[in-house]
Amino acid sequence: MRNTVSALAFSATALMGLTTSAMATECIAPANPGGGWDFTCRQIANIMQETGLSPNLVQVTNMAGAGGGIAYTHIVSERDDDADVFVAASSATTTRLAQNAFAGMTADQVRWVGTIAGDPGVIVVAKDSPFQTLTDLIDAVKADAAKVPFAGGSAVGGFDHLKVLMLLDRAGYSEARSVKYIGLDGGADAITQTVGGFAQAMTGDISEIQGFIRSGDVRALAVLSEERVTGFEDIPTAKEQGVDMVAMNWRGIYVPKGISDEDFAKWEDTLQKVADSEQWKKVVADNGLSPYTLIGAEFETFVNENIAEVVEISKAIGIIQ
């Protein structure tokens, strides 16, 4: 009898574990830990749980590869009707879609929930780099681009790559194809390449780099925003240094296309409440972000316009035909 009771207790416990797992909400970060998508997932997940917006565990899954393409394909092909999964997205996502880099996948194969922050771009170098200003770096590229490789947390042709090319183009350097760029799965990997000397500079976003800037592992030469960023007032803008360049990376999420309108409305409401929370406002202030909230239909319009703009830019600088 005791063995039977023990067996039943074990079975009940096992079933409870399965039920909990099945009910878990999942955020997929399409890159390795430490980058901007990972940051977005973990911050939203934490706030959903802290504020009670999610009755379930919110787990974060890192699914790196193809500049976000592996995760995108996974959602479209295998999770199309899963209402308990959401995916971190950014300007890098729409850039890759604009360039047809997700093996034929298109923006209308998912549902775009919203964006809740703008993440200013930044150019950094290793702490012992000889480059002291953005002008120093640009002059070195103009002298010999082969000796000044850049690293970034998006794939070749992705948003980080475009930031470098647009920056140099506006600084008067038109040989885009001679610029060396190392595309990696996330900002943390790109920082490692830069600190290790494999790249002379790194382009990314404030949120994914701010810890390395504060620790002194890297030095920021320029922030790609209209004005200096609160909390990082010692970093000059590119515009201050004579390069009229602003690059703001939006941070938001998408969900599977096949979910119901009711479930989609729940995601809209959840993301709006995260954006309005005191916890998120603190995240924004602590990480150099800018408030930037677009939800639902307004965000979908923005995504489509963003993709059209990137197509135009990519053609202009020779990334696509």
C-alpha positions in Angstrom: 0.0 0.0 0.0 2.8 2.4 0.9 4.5 1.7 -2.4 1.2 2.4 -4.2 0.7 5.7 -2.4 4.3 6.7 -3.1 3.8 5.9 -6.7 0.6 7.9 -6.9 2.3 10.8 -5.2 5.2 10.6 -7.6 2.8 10.5 -10.6 0.9 13.5 -9.3 4.1 15.5 -8.7 5.3 14.6 -12.2 2.0 15.7 -13.7 2.1 19.0 -11.8 5.6 19.5 -13.3 4.3 18.8 -16.8 1.4 21.1 -16.3 3.6 24.0 -15.0 5.9 23.5 -17.9 3.1 23.5 -20.4 1.6 26.7 -19.0 4.9 28.5 -19.0 5.1 31.7 -21.2 8.3 31.8 -23.3 10.3 34.7 -24.7 12.7 33.8 -27.4 15.8 36.0 -27.7 17.2 35.4 -31.2 20.8 35.7 -30.1 23.2 34.5 -27.4 23.0 35.8 -23.8 24.2 39.4 -23.3 23.0 41.1 -26.4 20.1 43.5 -27.0 17.4 40.9 -27.8 18.4 39.0 -24.7 18.2 42.2 -22.7 14.7 42.9 -24.1 13.4 39.4 -23.3 14.8 39.3 -19.7 13.6 42.8 -18.8 10.0 42.2 -20.1 9.9 38.7 -18.6 11.0 40.0 -15.2 8.4 42.9 -15.2 5.6 40.6 -16.3 6.3 38.4 -13.3 7.0 41.1 -10.8 3.8 43.0 -11.7 1.6 39.9 -12.0 0.9 40.5 -15.7 1.7 36.8 -16.3 0.2 34.2 -14.0 2.8 31.7 -15.3 6.6 31.5 -15.3 8.1 33.5 -18.1 11.2 31.7 -19.3 13.8 33.1 -21.7 15.2 30.9 -24.5 18.2 32.0 -26.5 17.9 30.9 -30.1 20.9 32.4 -32.0 21.5 32.1 -35.7 21.2 33.9 -39.0 20.8 37.3 -37.5 17.4 36.4 -36.0 16.4 34.1 -38.9 16.5 30.9 -36.9 14.0 32.2 -34.4 11.8 33.8 -37.0 11.6 30.5 -39.0 11.0 28.6 -35.9 7.9 30.7 -35.0 6.5 30.7 -38.5 7.1 27.0 -39.2 6.6 25.4 -35.8 4.8 27.7 -33.4 2.3 29.6 -35.6 -0.6 29.2 -33.2 1.2 29.3 -29.9 -0.3 32.1 -27.8 2.3 31.6 -25.0 5.4 32.6 -26.9 6.7 36.0 -27.9 10.0 37.0 -29.6 12.3 40.0 -29.0 12.7 42.2 -32.0 14.4 45.4 -33.1 15.6 47.4 -36.1 17.9 44.5 -36.8 14.8 42.2 -37.4 13.2 44.5 -39.9 16.5 45.2 -41.6 17.0 41.5 -42.2 13.4 41.1 -43.5 13.9 44.1 -45.8 17.0 42.4 -47.3 15.3 39.1 -47.8 17.8 37.5 -45.4 15.3 35.1 -43.7 15.2 32.7 -46.7 12.1 34.2 -48.2 10.2 34.9 -45.0 8.2 38.1 -44.9 7.0 40.6 -42.3 3.3 39.5 -42.7 4.1 36.0 -41.4 4.0 37.1 -37.8 2.0 39.7 -35.8 3.8 42.8 -34.5 2.8 43.6 -31.0 4.8 46.8 -30.3 7.9 48.6 -29.4 8.5 50.1 -25.9 11.9 51.8 -26.2 14.4 53.4 -28.5 18.0 52.3 -28.1 20.6 54.8 -29.4 23.4 53.4 -31.4 27.0 53.8 -30.1 30.5 53.3 -31.5 33.1 51.9 -29.0 36.7 50.9 -29.1 38.8 48.9 -26.6 40.1 50.8 -23.6 43.6 50.8 -24.9 42.7 51.7 -28.5 44.8 54.5 -30.1 41.5 56.1 -31.4 40.5 58.9 -29.1 37.7 60.4 -31.2 35.3 59.5 -33.9 37.4 61.5 -36.3 40.5 59.4 -35.5 38.6 56.3 -36.3 37.1 57.6 -39.6 40.5 59.0 -40.7 42.0 55.5 -40.1 39.3 53.9 -42.3 39.9 56.4 -45.0 43.7 55.7 -44.9 43.3 51.9 -45.0 39.9 50.3 -44.4 41.4 46.8 -44.4 43.2 47.6 -41.1 40.1 48.8 -39.3 37.6 45.9 -39.0 34.3 46.6 -37.2 32.3 44.1 -35.1 28.6 44.1 -34.5 25.9 42.1 -33.0 23.9 41.6 -36.2 24.8 39.6 -39.3 26.5 41.1 -42.4 24.1 43.5 -43.9 22.2 43.8 -40.6 21.4 47.0 -38.7 24.7 47.2 -36.9 26.5 46.8 -40.3 24.3 49.5 -41.9 25.1 51.9 -39.1 28.8 51.6 -39.8 28.3 52.1 -43.6 25.8 55.0 -43.2 28.2 56.7 -40.7 31.2 56.4 -43.0 29.1 57.5 -46.0 28.0 60.6 -44.2 31.6 61.2 -43.2 32.6 61.3 -46.9 33.8 57.7 -47.4 32.0 56.0 -50.3 33.8 52.7 -50.6 31.3 50.7 -48.6 32.5 47.3 -50.0 36.0 47.9 -48.6 34.8 48.2 -45.0 35.5 45.1 -43.0 32.6 44.0 -40.8 32.5 40.9 -38.5 28.8 39.9 -37.9 28.1 38.1 -34.7 25.2 36.7 -32.7 24.7 39.5 -30.2 26.5 42.5 -28.8 28.4 40.6 -26.1 30.2 38.5 -28.7 31.0 41.7 -30.7 32.5 43.3 -27.5 34.6 40.2 -27.0 36.0 40.5 -30.5 36.8 44.2 -29.9 38.4 43.8 -26.5 40.4 40.9 -27.8 41.8 43.0 -30.7 40.1 41.1 -33.5 38.1 44.2 -34.3 39.2 47.8 -34.0 35.8 49.1 -33.2 32.3 47.9 -32.4 28.9 49.2 -33.3 25.9 48.4 -31.1 23.3 49.9 -28.9 23.6 51.6 -25.5 21.6 49.0 -23.6 23.7 46.1 -24.6 27.0 47.9 -24.2 26.4 50.1 -21.1 27.8 47.6 -18.7 31.1 47.4 -20.6 31.3 51.2 -20.9 30.7 51.6 -17.1 33.3 48.9 -16.3 35.9 50.6 -18.5 36.4 47.6 -20.8 35.6 49.8 -23.8 35.5 53.5 -24.5 32.6 55.1 -26.4 33.7 57.4 -29.2 30.2 58.5 -30.2 26.5 58.0 -29.5 24.2 58.1 -32.6 21.4 60.2 -31.1 20.2 63.7 -31.5 21.5 64.7 -28.1 23.7 63.2 -25.4 22.1 60.4 -23.5 21.0 60.8 -19.9 23.4 58.9 -17.7 26.1 58.9 -20.4 26.6 62.7 -20.8 30.3 62.3 -21.3 29.8 60.5 -24.6 29.6 63.1 -27.5 27.2 62.6 -30.3 28.4 61.9 -33.9 26.7 65.2 -34.9 28.8 67.1 -32.4 31.9 65.6 -34.2 30.8 66.7 -37.6 28.9 63.6 -38.8 25.2 64.1 -39.2 24.1 60.6 -38.2 21.3 59.4 -35.9 20.5 55.7 -35.5 17.9 54.7 -33.0 17.3 50.9 -32.6 13.7 50.3 -31.5 13.1 47.4 -29.1 9.9 45.5 -29.1 8.3 42.1 -29.7 6.3 40.0 -32.2 4.1 36.9 -31.8 2.9 34.1 -34.0 0.5 35.1 -36.8 -1.9 32.2 -36.1 -3.0 33.2 -32.6 -6.5 34.5 -32.1 -7.4 38.2 -32.1 -8.3 37.8 -28.5 -4.9 36.5 -27.6 -3.2 39.2 -29.7 -5.2 41.9 -27.8 -4.0 40.4 -24.5 -0.4 40.8 -25.8 -1.1 44.4 -26.8 -2.5 45.1 -23.3 0.4 43.3 -21.6 3.1 45.2 -23.5 1.4 48.5 -22.9 1.2 47.8 -19.2 4.9 46.9 -19.2 5.7 50.1 -20.9 3.7 52.1 -18.4 5.2 50.4 -15.3 7.6 52.1 -12.9 9.9 49.1 -13.3 10.2 49.7 -17.1 10.7 53.4 -16.6 13.6 52.6 -14.3 15.1 50.2 -16.9 14.9 52.9 -19.5 16.6 55.4 -17.2 19.3 53.0 -16.0 20.3 51.8 -19.5 20.4 54.9 -21.6 17.2 54.1 -23.5 14.6 56.6 -24.8 10.8 56.1 -24.2 9.3 55.0 -27.5 5.9 53.2 -27.4 4.0 52.0 -30.4 1.4 49.3 -30.0 -0.7 47.2 -32.3 -1.8 48.7 -35.7 0.3 51.8 -35.2 3.4 49.6 -34.7 2.5 47.4 -37.7 2.4 50.5 -39.9 5.7 51.6 -38.5 7.3 48.2 -39.3 6.1 48.3 -42.9 7.4 51.8 -43.3 10.7 50.9 -41.6 11.2 47.9 -44.0 10.5 50.1 -47.0 13.1 52.7 -45.8 15.8 50.0 -45.2 15.2 48.6 -48.7 15.9 52.0 -50.1 19.0 52.5 -48.0 20.3 49.0 -48.7 20.0 49.6 -52.5 21.7 53.0 -52.2 24.8 51.5 -50.5 24.9 48.3 -52.6 23.8 45.7 -50.0 20.9 44.6 -52.2 20.1 45.2 -55.9 
